């Protein structure tokens, strides 16, 4: 009689385990990158160096490209149109965190452009810039910081005029602004120079008194990206990330000391961003060789990392990264393969991302669709929200609840069988 009873007990367990495995498989299938639309119908995409998502209307995207200048999409990348006439090359696009409808674009030969209507129309704002190759942008309250191919500039009047901040001989790939009690701590990342030269600089205030960041930061690590969190994360000051040719580094004391973040591939990191709603959540991208590139995510301040999603091209070289603040959040990435010239843009849901104070709407009212057509190999663009509004981990909760319920049934059945055995064999 023991064998049939074991079958009776093990069958529900097997069913529950199968259900849980199915839920895991379904959830895993959700965590895949899906391709967005082509930049221009009938021709190959061009490399994308920067992507910005409107904080007011998350379906509005801007892209800085090599060959097509600044592109704009009002349908989450399904279709695109040219945003600035006559501009073929752009390095960076950003939305102003204090003025959500205001966007800036740094071009390769025509200086800086500004838009007051989420990228519909643009005006040149380069007065005071001695170099028209604008490579990086950062913002503080009442401050815009620009890195150019010859030094750093700042504007305190919303880009109406620019003032030199020094580092003229250097090509500034990244800039960062960290507010302090009396103003700002500024950072500049350099991506050229002689071997052994310093590549990360720091200045207190707008005097242009730059000093080399020393200590635990490697002196010969070329700096490609800087990211400053919107709030403290594990310390009293917002953390700063530096993506370099020798890995990813973090500072929690305003750049005095830096720590290399473990758990990532041994490669370069050219993109880093914090979730503005939760500085504990970090995304980084790499265009590294040997197949080490890709997108990586940490949910614990950078203590541990995981490759984020599947479905990017083989050996991905990630060139741009952005966060679309919907519910659930979406991560946007661009890739480029210099060997065959292929480029593309991708999107993936991240139910684990914190989302606060967002309005997950479609594009802005009155904005038409761009003229381009969707990528032929991609499915028809689907809504960026799940129809139920439930995050992907809801499937785990359902399976776990069923498993707990079956466990209760099994325990009750075992108790009844023991009572029956006691009654039958009682002397």
C-alpha positions as CSV (number, residue, x, y, z in Angstrom):
1,X,0.0,0.0,0.0
2,X,3.0,2.3,0.4
3,X,3.8,2.6,-3.3
4,X,0.4,3.9,-4.4
5,X,0.4,6.4,-1.5
6,X,3.7,7.7,-2.7
7,X,2.3,8.1,-6.2
8,X,-0.7,10.0,-4.7
9,X,1.6,12.3,-2.9
10,X,4.2,12.8,-5.6
11,X,1.8,13.5,-8.4
12,X,0.7,16.9,-7.1
13,X,4.3,17.8,-6.4
14,X,5.3,17.0,-10.0
15,X,2.4,19.0,-11.4
16,X,3.3,22.0,-9.3
17,X,6.9,21.8,-10.3
18,X,5.9,21.6,-13.9
19,X,3.7,24.7,-13.5
20,X,6.5,26.6,-11.9
21,X,9.0,25.6,-14.6
22,X,6.5,26.7,-17.3
23,X,6.0,30.0,-15.5
24,X,9.8,30.5,-15.4
25,X,10.1,29.7,-19.1
26,X,7.3,32.1,-20.0
27,X,8.9,34.8,-17.9
28,X,12.3,34.2,-19.5
29,X,10.7,34.4,-22.9
30,X,9.5,37.9,-22.0
31,X,13.0,39.2,-21.2
32,X,14.2,39.5,-24.8
33,X,15.2,42.5,-26.8
34,X,13.0,43.3,-29.8
35,X,14.0,45.3,-32.8
36,X,12.5,48.8,-33.3
37,X,11.9,50.4,-36.7
38,X,14.4,51.3,-39.4
39,X,15.7,54.9,-39.6
40,X,14.9,55.2,-43.3
41,X,12.9,52.8,-45.4
42,X,15.0,51.0,-48.0
43,X,18.4,51.7,-46.6
44,X,20.6,50.4,-43.8
45,X,20.6,52.1,-40.3
46,X,23.5,54.3,-39.4
47,X,25.4,54.1,-36.0
48,X,23.6,55.7,-33.1
49,X,25.8,57.4,-30.5
50,X,23.1,58.6,-28.1
51,X,19.4,58.1,-27.4
52,X,17.2,60.3,-25.3
53,X,13.6,59.6,-24.2
54,X,11.2,62.4,-23.3
55,X,10.3,62.3,-19.6
56,X,6.9,63.9,-20.4
57,X,5.9,61.7,-23.4
58,X,7.9,58.4,-23.3
59,X,7.0,57.5,-26.9
60,X,9.1,60.5,-28.1
61,X,12.7,59.5,-28.7
62,X,15.7,61.4,-30.0
63,X,18.8,59.8,-31.5
64,X,22.2,61.2,-32.4
65,X,23.5,59.4,-35.4
66,X,26.5,59.1,-37.7
67,X,25.3,60.0,-41.2
68,X,21.7,61.1,-40.5
69,X,22.2,63.7,-37.8
70,X,19.5,64.0,-35.2
71,X,16.5,61.7,-35.7
72,X,13.1,61.9,-33.9
73,X,10.4,59.3,-33.2
74,X,7.0,59.8,-31.7
75,X,6.1,56.0,-31.6
76,X,8.9,54.5,-29.5
77,X,11.3,54.0,-32.3
78,X,8.9,52.3,-34.8
79,X,9.3,55.2,-37.3
80,X,11.8,58.0,-37.5
81,X,12.2,61.4,-39.2
82,X,15.1,63.9,-39.6
83,X,14.9,66.5,-36.9
84,X,17.6,69.1,-37.9
85,X,17.9,70.0,-41.5
86,X,21.4,70.0,-42.9
87,X,23.0,68.2,-40.0
88,X,24.6,64.8,-40.9
89,X,26.6,64.0,-37.8
90,X,25.6,64.2,-34.1
91,X,27.3,62.9,-30.9
92,X,24.8,63.4,-28.1
93,X,21.1,64.2,-27.4
94,X,19.7,65.0,-24.0
95,X,16.5,66.2,-22.4
96,X,16.9,68.8,-19.7
97,X,16.0,67.2,-16.3
98,X,14.6,70.6,-15.0
99,X,12.7,71.5,-18.2
100,X,11.1,68.4,-19.5
101,X,10.1,69.7,-22.9
102,X,13.6,71.2,-23.6
103,X,16.2,69.1,-25.5
104,X,19.8,69.7,-26.5
105,X,21.8,68.1,-29.3
106,X,25.6,68.2,-29.7
107,X,26.7,68.0,-33.3
108,X,30.0,67.0,-34.9
109,X,30.6,70.1,-36.9
110,X,27.8,72.6,-36.2
111,X,27.9,73.2,-32.5
112,X,25.0,72.9,-30.2
113,X,21.2,73.0,-31.0
114,X,18.3,73.5,-28.6
115,X,14.6,72.6,-28.8
116,X,11.8,73.8,-26.7
117,X,9.1,71.4,-28.0
118,X,10.6,67.9,-27.5
119,X,12.7,68.0,-30.6
120,X,10.1,69.2,-33.2
121,X,12.0,72.4,-34.0
122,X,15.6,73.4,-33.3
123,X,17.7,76.5,-33.1
124,X,21.5,76.9,-33.1
125,X,22.8,77.9,-29.7
126,X,26.6,78.1,-30.1
127,X,27.5,81.7,-29.1
128,X,30.8,81.5,-27.2
129,X,31.8,78.0,-28.4
130,X,35.3,78.1,-29.9
131,X,34.9,74.4,-31.0
132,X,31.8,73.2,-32.9
133,X,32.4,69.5,-32.2
134,X,30.2,69.0,-29.1
135,X,30.7,65.5,-27.7
136,X,29.0,65.4,-24.3
137,X,26.4,67.2,-22.2
138,X,25.5,67.3,-18.5
139,X,23.1,69.4,-16.4
140,X,22.8,71.0,-13.0
141,X,20.3,73.5,-11.6
142,X,20.6,76.5,-13.9
143,X,23.7,75.0,-15.5
144,X,24.5,73.2,-18.8
145,X,27.9,71.7,-19.2
146,X,29.4,70.8,-22.6
147,X,32.4,68.7,-23.5
148,X,33.9,69.5,-26.9
149,X,36.8,68.2,-29.0
150,X,38.8,71.1,-27.5
151,X,37.8,71.6,-23.9
152,X,34.9,72.2,-21.6
153,X,32.3,75.0,-21.7
154,X,29.4,76.0,-19.5
155,X,26.2,78.0,-19.9
156,X,24.2,79.6,-17.0
157,X,21.5,81.0,-19.3
158,X,20.0,77.9,-20.9
159,X,22.6,77.8,-23.7
160,X,22.1,81.4,-24.9
161,X,25.8,82.0,-24.3
162,X,28.8,79.8,-23.5
163,X,31.9,80.3,-21.5
164,X,35.2,78.4,-21.6
165,X,36.2,76.3,-18.6
166,X,39.6,75.1,-19.8
167,X,41.1,71.8,-20.8
168,X,41.4,73.2,-24.3
169,X,44.0,70.7,-25.7
170,X,41.7,67.7,-24.7
171,X,38.9,65.9,-26.4
172,X,36.2,65.6,-23.7
173,X,34.1,62.5,-24.2
174,X,32.1,62.8,-21.0
175,X,31.1,65.4,-18.5
176,X,29.3,65.2,-15.1
177,X,27.8,67.7,-12.7
178,X,27.4,66.9,-9.0
179,X,25.7,69.6,-6.9
180,X,27.2,70.7,-3.6
181,X,26.3,73.1,-0.9
182,X,28.0,76.0,-2.6
183,X,27.6,75.2,-6.2
184,X,28.9,72.3,-8.3
185,X,31.6,69.7,-8.5
186,X,32.4,69.1,-12.2
187,X,34.0,66.1,-13.8
188,X,35.5,65.7,-17.3
189,X,36.4,62.5,-19.0
190,X,39.1,62.5,-21.7
191,X,39.5,59.9,-24.4
192,X,42.7,60.9,-26.1
193,X,46.2,62.0,-25.1
194,X,49.7,60.4,-24.6
195,X,50.3,57.2,-22.8
196,X,50.4,57.7,-19.1
197,X,48.4,61.0,-19.2
198,X,45.5,61.5,-16.9
199,X,42.0,61.0,-18.3
200,X,39.7,62.0,-15.5
201,X,39.6,65.6,-14.3
202,X,37.7,67.4,-11.5
203,X,36.9,71.0,-10.7
204,X,35.2,72.6,-7.8
205,X,32.9,75.3,-9.1
206,X,33.1,77.3,-12.4
207,X,36.6,78.7,-12.0
208,X,38.1,76.1,-14.4
209,X,40.7,75.0,-11.9
210,X,40.9,71.4,-13.0
211,X,42.8,68.8,-11.1
212,X,43.7,65.2,-11.9
213,X,41.7,62.6,-10.2
214,X,44.2,60.4,-8.5
215,X,44.1,57.8,-5.7
216,X,42.6,54.5,-6.7
217,X,41.5,55.7,-10.2
218,X,43.8,54.3,-12.8
219,X,45.8,57.1,-14.4
220,X,45.9,55.4,-17.8
221,X,42.2,54.5,-18.1
222,X,40.6,56.4,-21.0
223,X,37.2,57.7,-19.8
224,X,34.2,57.3,-22.2
225,X,31.2,58.0,-20.0
226,X,30.3,59.6,-16.7
227,X,27.0,59.3,-14.8
228,X,25.8,61.0,-11.7
229,X,22.8,59.7,-9.7
230,X,19.9,61.9,-8.9
231,X,20.0,61.0,-5.2
232,X,22.4,59.3,-2.7
233,X,22.7,55.5,-2.8
234,X,24.4,54.0,0.2
235,X,26.1,57.2,1.2
236,X,25.6,60.9,1.9
237,X,26.3,62.1,-1.6
238,X,24.9,60.9,-5.0
239,X,27.3,58.3,-6.5
240,X,29.3,58.9,-9.7
241,X,30.1,56.2,-12.3
242,X,33.0,56.4,-14.7
243,X,33.1,54.0,-17.6
244,X,36.6,53.5,-18.9
245,X,38.9,51.4,-21.0
246,X,39.7,49.4,-17.9
247,X,36.2,48.7,-16.5
248,X,33.6,50.5,-14.5
249,X,34.4,52.6,-11.4
250,X,32.3,54.2,-8.7
251,X,32.8,57.0,-6.3
252,X,30.5,57.7,-3.3
253,X,32.6,60.6,-1.9
254,X,32.5,63.2,-4.6
255,X,35.3,61.7,-6.6
256,X,37.9,61.5,-3.8
257,X,38.1,57.7,-3.9
258,X,37.0,55.3,-6.6
259,X,36.3,51.5,-6.6
260,X,36.3,49.2,-9.5
261,X,33.0,47.4,-9.7
262,X,33.4,43.6,-9.9
263,X,31.1,41.1,-11.5
264,X,31.4,42.6,-15.0
265,X,33.4,41.4,-18.1
266,X,37.0,42.5,-18.4
267,X,36.3,45.1,-21.1
268,X,35.6,48.7,-21.7
269,X,32.4,50.5,-20.7
270,X,31.2,53.3,-22.9
271,X,27.7,54.0,-21.4
272,X,26.4,54.2,-17.9
273,X,23.1,55.4,-16.5
274,X,21.2,55.4,-13.2
275,X,17.5,54.9,-13.0
276,X,16.4,58.4,-12.0
277,X,13.6,56.9,-9.9
278,X,16.0,54.7,-8.0
279,X,19.8,55.3,-7.9
280,X,20.3,51.7,-6.6
281,X,19.5,50.5,-10.1
282,X,22.2,50.9,-12.7
283,X,22.5,50.0,-16.4
284,X,25.8,50.0,-18.3
285,X,26.7,49.2,-21.9
286,X,29.9,48.1,-23.6
287,X,31.1,48.0,-27.2
288,X,34.0,45.8,-26.2
289,X,35.8,43.3,-28.5
290,X,35.9,39.6,-28.2
291,X,32.2,39.3,-27.7
292,X,32.3,40.9,-24.2
293,X,30.0,43.8,-25.2
294,X,26.3,44.1,-24.3
295,X,24.0,45.5,-21.7
296,X,24.4,44.8,-18.0
297,X,22.2,45.6,-15.0
298,X,22.6,45.9,-11.3
299,X,19.7,46.2,-8.8
300,X,22.0,46.6,-5.7
301,X,24.2,49.7,-6.2
302,X,26.6,47.7,-8.4
303,X,27.4,45.0,-5.9
304,X,26.3,42.3,-8.4
305,X,25.6,42.3,-12.1
306,X,23.8,40.2,-14.7
307,X,23.7,40.3,-18.5
308,X,20.4,41.9,-19.3
309,X,18.0,40.1,-21.7
310,X,18.7,38.1,-24.8
311,X,18.2,38.7,-28.5
312,X,20.8,41.4,-29.2
313,X,23.1,40.6,-32.2
314,X,26.0,38.2,-31.6
315,X,28.9,39.8,-29.9
316,X,27.0,43.0,-29.5
317,X,28.7,46.4,-29.5
318,X,26.4,48.7,-27.6
319,X,26.7,52.4,-28.6
320,X,23.7,54.0,-26.9
321,X,21.4,53.3,-23.9
322,X,18.3,54.9,-22.5
323,X,15.5,54.2,-20.0
324,X,11.9,54.7,-21.1
325,X,9.9,55.5,-17.9
326,X,6.8,53.5,-18.6
327,X,5.2,51.0,-16.2
328,X,6.9,48.5,-16.6
329,X,10.0,50.4,-17.6
330,X,11.6,49.8,-21.0
331,X,15.3,49.8,-21.7
332,X,16.4,51.1,-25.1
333,X,19.8,50.2,-26.7
334,X,21.5,50.7,-30.0
335,X,24.2,48.5,-31.5
336,X,26.7,48.8,-34.3
337,X,29.1,46.3,-35.9
338,X,32.0,48.1,-37.6
339,X,33.0,44.9,-39.4
340,X,29.9,44.7,-41.6
341,X,28.5,48.1,-40.9
342,X,25.2,46.8,-39.5
343,X,23.4,48.9,-36.9
344,X,20.0,48.7,-35.1
345,X,17.9,49.8,-32.1
346,X,16.3,47.5,-29.6
347,X,13.9,47.6,-26.7
348,X,13.1,45.4,-23.7
349,X,10.8,45.5,-20.7
350,X,12.4,45.6,-17.2
351,X,9.7,44.9,-14.6
352,X,12.2,45.1,-11.8
353,X,12.9,48.8,-12.5
354,X,11.4,51.3,-10.1
355,X,9.0,53.7,-11.8
356,X,7.9,56.8,-10.0
357,X,5.9,59.9,-11.2
358,X,5.6,58.8,-14.8
359,X,2.7,59.2,-17.2
360,X,2.8,56.2,-19.5
361,X,1.0,57.8,-22.5
362,X,1.5,57.6,-26.2
363,X,3.1,60.5,-28.1
364,X,2.4,64.1,-27.5
365,X,-1.0,65.4,-28.7
366,X,-0.8,67.0,-32.1
367,X,2.5,65.3,-33.0
368,X,2.3,63.3,-36.2
369,X,4.0,60.0,-37.0
370,X,7.3,60.1,-38.7
371,X,7.6,59.3,-42.4
372,X,9.7,56.2,-42.1
373,X,8.3,52.7,-42.1
374,X,8.7,49.9,-39.6
375,X,11.6,47.5,-39.9
376,X,10.5,44.7,-42.3
377,X,11.8,41.9,-40.1
378,X,10.2,43.3,-36.9
379,X,6.6,42.6,-35.8
380,X,4.0,45.3,-35.9
381,X,4.8,47.7,-33.0
382,X,2.9,46.6,-29.9
383,X,1.9,48.7,-27.0
384,X,4.8,49.2,-24.6
385,X,2.6,48.3,-21.6
386,X,1.3,44.8,-20.8
387,X,-2.4,44.6,-21.3
388,X,-2.9,43.6,-17.7
389,X,-0.4,46.1,-16.3
390,X,1.2,43.2,-14.4
391,X,5.0,42.9,-14.3
392,X,6.6,39.7,-15.6
393,X,7.3,38.4,-12.1
394,X,3.5,38.0,-11.6
395,X,3.8,34.5,-13.2
396,X,6.2,33.5,-10.4
397,X,3.7,34.6,-7.8
398,X,0.9,32.7,-9.3
399,X,3.0,29.5,-9.6
400,X,4.2,29.9,-6.0
401,X,0.7,30.4,-4.7
402,X,-0.4,27.2,-6.5
403,X,2.6,25.3,-5.1
404,X,1.8,26.5,-1.5
405,X,-1.8,25.4,-1.9
406,X,-0.8,22.0,-3.2
407,X,1.6,21.7,-0.3
408,X,-1.3,22.3,2.1
409,X,-3.4,19.6,0.4
410,X,-0.6,17.1,0.6
411,X,0.0,17.7,4.3
412,X,-3.7,17.4,5.0
413,X,-3.8,14.1,3.0
414,X,-0.8,12.7,4.9
415,X,-2.5,13.6,8.2
416,X,-5.7,11.8,7.2
417,X,-3.8,8.7,6.0
418,X,-2.0,8.5,9.4
419,X,-5.3,8.7,11.2
420,X,-6.7,6.0,9.1
421,X,-3.6,3.8,9.7
422,X,-3.9,4.4,13.4
423,X,-7.6,3.4,13.4
424,X,-7.1,0.3,11.3
425,X,-4.1,-1.1,13.1
426,X,-5.1,-0.1,16.6
427,X,-4.9,-3.2,18.9
